[in-house]
Amino acid sequence: MARQCPDTTTLLHNPAFWAMRSFELLIAIVTVAANVVIAIVSLDAMGLSRKLRRLFSIMSLNYAFLAGYIMSRSVHSLFAVYDNCLPLTTLMGCKLQESPLVFAYVHCGVISLAVVFERVTARIDQRLNQRIGCDTVCSLWQTATVVISLIATVFFFGADNGGRKLMPACSLLLAIETPLVKLCLVTALIALQALTIAALFIVGCCQQTSTSYPPQLIRLHISLCVRNTLAYEALLWGICLCLTGVALLYDMFSAEDCFICSFFSYECIFTGIPLTIAFCHPFLTVWYMDAIRYQLIKLCACIELFLPRQLLSQTTPITSSNLSFRTSCASEYLDITIEKPADGLTDSSGAWRVTEKTLK
C-alpha cells in the first residue's frame, strides 16, 4: 500500500497534475529523438562552415538535454502513484534538482549569441566541403559556451540562501526564496534573447548592403536562413520569459498564498513553453536551413514525403557547381542564380559568376 503524505495529497489528487506530466513525457520523448538526429545531421551539412555546423549541433544537443531532463522529471513524478511521499523535497534539494534546467536555458541564449557572432565573422572558405571527424567534433567555441553557462548557473544558485523547508513538489521559481534573484534570472535570460533578435536583424541588414560578388551573396543567404531559424525561437523565448516575469510580479504583490496555483502557472510557462521550443527547433531547422535539409534527405529519403514541393526545389547544396536559391528576407525575397565559370573564366571573386540577382 502506498504511503500517504498530507503535504502532497492535494496536488496529487489534482487530475491536471497527471495530465501535465503525461503530456510532457510524450512531447519530451519525440523532442529528444528529433534533436539528436538534427545534431548528427548538422555535422555533415556541407555548405556551412565547420564552426556553424558545430554550433548548430551543440544547440540541438542542448535542446535534447533539456527535453531529456524534463522527461526524467516527468517519469519521476509518475512514480508518485506508488509512493505519495516521493515528490516531497526541500528548497535546497529542489534547487539542486532543477539546476540542469537553468543551465539549459542559459546555454540556449549563449549559443544563439555565438551563432550570431559566427555570422559576423563568417567567410566563404575551402573548409565548407570538409567533413567533421570524431577528433574535431568539439571546439573551443563549444567549450566556452558550456563553461559560461555553468558559471552563470552556479552564480544564480549561490546568490540565494538555501533552506530545509519542505515543498509538496519541486518547482524552480518556488524553490528560490529571494525575489531579487528570481527577477535577475528572468531578466538575464530576456536580455540574452533580446540581444540575439537585435543582432540577427542588424547582421542581416548590414550584409544586404554589401553583396557585390558571389561569396558575399552565399554568406547573405546562410545568414538569412540562420536568422529565420533563430528569430522564431528567440521570440518564443521572449514570450515565455515575459509571462514568467508577470507571474513572478503577481506572486510578489498578491495577498493570496496558493502553492498549487503558482506551481501550475510556473510549470506551464517556465517549463512548458521551453519544451515546446525544443520540440519546434528540429522542424524550424529543417524548414529554413537548406544545407541541413539536403543532408537529412540524403540520410532518409522518406523525409521528402513530409516537405512541401517548394522547399524541395530549394534544397540544393551550396557547394555544387551550379547553384540557384531563393530565400526570404523579411517581406522581400532574394532570387540568385550562381554558376561556376567554365574554361577558367572567373569573376572578381576568382571562383563564381553571378548570372542573375533579383531583390524584390
C-alpha positions in Angstrom: 0.0 0.0 0.0 1.3 3.4 -0.9 2.5 5.8 1.8 0.3 8.8 2.4 1.9 12.3 2.9 -0.6 15.1 3.8 1.6 17.7 2.2 1.3 16.2 -1.3 -2.2 14.8 -1.2 -3.9 18.0 -2.6 -1.5 18.2 -5.5 -1.5 14.5 -6.4 -5.3 14.3 -6.3 -5.5 17.0 -9.0 -6.0 15.4 -12.4 -4.3 18.4 -14.1 -1.0 17.3 -12.5 -1.1 13.9 -14.0 -2.2 15.2 -17.4 0.6 17.8 -17.5 3.3 15.2 -16.6 2.0 12.7 -19.1 1.9 15.3 -21.9 5.4 16.5 -21.0 6.6 12.9 -21.2 5.2 12.2 -24.6 6.5 15.5 -26.1 9.9 15.1 -24.5 10.4 11.6 -26.0 9.8 12.9 -29.5 11.9 16.0 -28.9 14.9 14.1 -27.7 14.8 11.8 -30.8 14.3 14.6 -33.3 17.1 16.9 -31.8 19.6 14.0 -31.7 19.0 13.4 -35.4 19.5 17.0 -36.2 22.6 17.2 -34.1 24.2 14.4 -36.1 23.0 15.6 -39.5 24.2 19.2 -38.8 27.8 18.0 -38.6 27.7 16.8 -42.2 25.8 19.7 -43.6 28.1 20.7 -46.5 27.9 24.3 -47.5 28.0 25.6 -43.9 31.2 26.5 -42.2 32.7 24.0 -39.7 32.1 26.4 -36.8 28.5 26.9 -37.7 27.9 23.2 -38.1 29.3 22.6 -34.7 27.2 25.4 -33.1 24.0 24.0 -34.6 24.9 20.6 -33.5 25.5 21.6 -29.9 22.4 23.7 -29.9 20.3 20.7 -30.9 22.1 18.6 -28.3 21.3 21.3 -25.7 17.6 21.1 -26.6 17.8 17.3 -26.4 19.4 17.6 -23.0 16.6 20.0 -21.9 13.9 17.6 -23.1 15.7 14.6 -21.6 15.7 16.3 -18.2 12.0 17.2 -18.4 11.3 13.6 -19.5 13.2 12.1 -16.5 11.4 14.5 -14.1 8.1 13.5 -15.5 8.9 9.8 -15.1 10.0 10.5 -11.5 6.7 12.3 -10.8 4.6 9.5 -12.3 6.1 7.1 -9.7 4.2 9.0 -7.1 1.3 6.7 -7.9 3.1 4.1 -5.8 4.6 6.5 -3.2 2.8 9.7 -2.5 5.8 11.0 -0.5 8.1 10.8 -3.5 7.5 14.4 -4.8 8.2 15.8 -1.3 11.5 17.8 -1.2 13.3 20.7 0.4 14.1 24.1 -1.0 17.8 23.2 -1.3 17.1 19.8 -2.8 14.8 21.3 -5.3 17.3 23.9 -6.5 19.9 21.2 -7.0 17.4 19.1 -8.8 16.4 22.0 -11.1 19.9 23.3 -11.8 20.1 21.5 -15.2 17.1 23.4 -16.3 18.8 26.7 -15.6 21.9 25.6 -17.3 19.9 24.6 -20.4 18.1 27.9 -20.5 21.3 30.0 -20.2 23.1 27.9 -22.7 20.3 28.4 -25.3 20.9 32.2 -25.1 24.7 31.9 -25.1 24.8 29.5 -28.0 22.4 31.7 -30.0 24.7 34.7 -29.5 27.7 32.6 -30.5 25.9 31.7 -33.8 25.3 35.4 -34.4 28.9 36.2 -33.8 29.9 33.4 -36.2 27.7 35.1 -38.9 29.5 38.4 -38.3 32.9 36.9 -38.8 31.8 34.3 -41.5 33.6 34.0 -44.8 33.5 31.6 -47.6 36.5 29.3 -47.4 37.6 25.9 -48.6 36.6 24.2 -45.3 32.9 24.2 -46.4 33.5 20.9 -48.1 35.5 19.3 -45.3 33.8 16.7 -43.1 34.0 16.9 -39.3 35.6 13.8 -37.9 35.3 12.3 -34.4 38.6 14.1 -33.4 37.3 17.5 -34.4 33.7 17.4 -33.2 34.4 19.5 -30.1 35.8 23.0 -30.4 36.9 26.0 -28.3 33.6 27.7 -29.0 31.5 24.8 -27.8 33.6 24.5 -24.6 33.4 28.3 -24.0 29.6 28.3 -24.2 29.3 25.4 -21.8 31.7 27.0 -19.3 30.0 30.4 -19.4 26.6 28.7 -18.9 27.9 26.7 -15.9 29.4 29.8 -14.3 26.1 31.7 -14.7 24.1 28.7 -13.2 26.4 28.5 -10.2 26.2 32.3 -9.7 22.4 32.4 -9.6 22.1 29.5 -7.2 24.9 30.8 -5.0 23.1 34.1 -4.7 20.1 32.5 -3.0 20.1 31.2 0.6 19.2 27.5 0.8 16.6 26.2 3.2 15.3 23.0 4.7 11.6 24.0 4.3 9.6 21.2 2.7 7.8 21.6 -0.6 5.0 19.3 -1.8 6.6 19.3 -5.3 9.7 20.7 -6.9 9.4 23.9 -8.9 12.5 26.1 -9.6 11.0 29.5 -9.1 9.1 28.4 -6.0 12.4 27.0 -4.5 14.3 30.3 -4.9 13.3 32.3 -1.8 14.9 35.7 -2.7 12.6 37.6 -5.1 15.5 39.7 -6.5 17.3 36.5 -7.6 14.2 35.3 -9.4 13.9 38.7 -11.2 17.6 38.8 -12.1 17.5 35.3 -13.5 14.5 36.1 -15.7 15.9 39.5 -16.7 19.2 38.0 -17.7 17.5 35.4 -19.9 15.4 38.0 -21.5 18.5 40.1 -22.2 20.2 37.2 -24.0 17.2 36.6 -26.3 16.7 40.3 -26.9 20.4 40.7 -27.9 20.0 37.7 -30.2 17.0 39.1 -32.0 18.6 42.6 -32.4 21.9 41.2 -33.6 20.3 38.8 -36.1 18.5 41.6 -37.9 21.4 44.0 -37.7 23.8 41.4 -39.2 21.2 40.6 -42.0 20.7 44.3 -42.9 24.5 45.0 -42.9 25.2 42.1 -45.2 22.5 43.0 -47.6 24.3 46.3 -48.3 27.5 44.5 -49.4 26.6 41.8 -51.9 28.7 42.8 -54.8 30.3 39.3 -55.5 29.2 35.7 -55.1 30.8 34.7 -51.8 29.0 37.6 -50.1 25.7 36.5 -51.7 26.2 33.0 -50.3 27.1 34.4 -46.9 23.9 36.5 -47.0 21.8 33.5 -47.9 23.2 31.5 -45.0 22.7 34.5 -42.6 19.1 34.8 -43.7 18.5 31.1 -43.1 20.1 31.4 -39.6 18.1 34.5 -38.9 14.8 32.9 -39.8 15.5 29.8 -37.7 16.7 31.6 -34.5 14.4 34.6 -34.7 11.2 32.5 -34.1 12.9 30.6 -31.3 14.1 33.8 -29.6 10.6 35.3 -30.0 9.1 32.3 -28.2 11.7 32.6 -25.5 10.9 36.2 -25.1 7.2 35.5 -24.7 7.9 32.7 -22.2 10.2 34.8 -20.0 7.9 37.9 -20.1 5.0 35.8 -19.0 7.2 34.3 -16.3 8.1 37.8 -15.1 4.4 38.8 -15.0 3.6 35.6 -12.9 6.5 36.5 -10.5 5.3 40.0 -10.0 1.8 38.8 -9.4 3.1 36.4 -6.7 5.2 39.1 -5.1 2.3 41.6 -4.7 -0.6 39.2 -4.3 -2.1 38.8 -0.9 -3.1 35.2 -1.5 -0.7 32.3 -1.0 -1.8 29.5 -3.3 1.0 27.0 -3.9 -0.9 24.9 -6.4 -1.9 28.0 -8.5 1.8 29.2 -8.5 3.0 25.6 -9.2 0.8 25.1 -12.3 1.5 28.6 -13.7 5.3 28.3 -13.4 5.3 24.8 -14.8 3.1 25.7 -17.8 5.0 28.9 -18.6 8.6 28.4 -17.4 8.8 24.7 -18.3 6.1 24.0 -20.9 7.0 26.8 -23.4 10.7 25.9 -23.4 9.8 22.3 -24.0 7.7 23.5 -26.9 10.6 25.5 -28.3 12.8 22.4 -28.0 10.1 20.4 -29.9 9.9 23.1 -32.7 13.7 23.5 -33.1 14.3 20.5 -35.4 11.4 21.4 -37.6 12.4 25.0 -37.9 16.0 23.9 -38.7 14.8 21.6 -41.5 12.4 24.2 -42.8 14.9 27.1 -43.1 18.4 25.6 -43.2 18.6 24.2 -46.7 22.1 22.7 -46.2 20.8 20.6 -43.2 17.6 19.8 -45.0 19.6 18.5 -48.0 21.8 16.3 -45.8 18.7 15.0 -43.9 17.1 14.0 -47.2 20.3 12.2 -48.2 20.2 10.3 -44.9 16.4 9.5 -45.0 14.7 10.0 -48.4 11.3 9.4 -46.9 11.5 12.9 -45.4 10.6 14.3 -48.8 7.1 13.0 -48.3 6.5 15.5 -45.5 8.1 18.5 -47.1 6.3 21.0 -49.4 7.4 20.9 -53.1 8.6 24.5 -52.8 11.1 23.5 -50.2 12.3 20.5 -52.2 13.0 22.8 -55.2 15.2 25.0 -52.9 17.1 22.0 -51.4 20.4 22.5 -53.3 23.8 22.2 -51.7 25.7 25.4 -51.8 28.9 23.5 -52.7 27.5 22.3 -56.1 28.9 23.6 -59.3 25.6 25.3 -60.2 23.6 27.0 -57.5 20.2 28.6 -57.6 18.3 29.5 -54.4 15.5 31.7 -53.2 15.5 32.9 -49.6 13.1 35.1 -47.7 14.3 38.4 -46.3 11.6 39.9 -44.1 9.0 41.0 -46.6 11.4 40.7 -49.5 12.8 37.8 -51.5 16.3 37.3 -52.9 16.5 35.3 -56.1 20.0 34.3 -57.0 21.5 32.1 -59.7 25.2 31.5 -59.4 27.2 29.4 -61.9 30.8 28.2 -61.8 32.6 29.6 -64.8 33.9 27.3 -67.5 37.3 27.3 -69.3 39.0 29.1 -66.4 36.9 32.3 -66.8 36.4 33.8 -63.4 34.9 37.0 -61.9 36.4 39.3 -59.3 35.9 36.7 -56.6 38.1 34.2 -58.6 35.6 31.3 -58.4 32.0 32.2 -59.2 29.9 34.3 -61.6 26.5 35.8 -60.8 24.2 35.3 -63.8 21.0 36.5 -62.1 20.3 38.5 -58.9 17.0 40.0 -58.1 15.9 41.6 -54.8 12.2 42.4 -54.9 
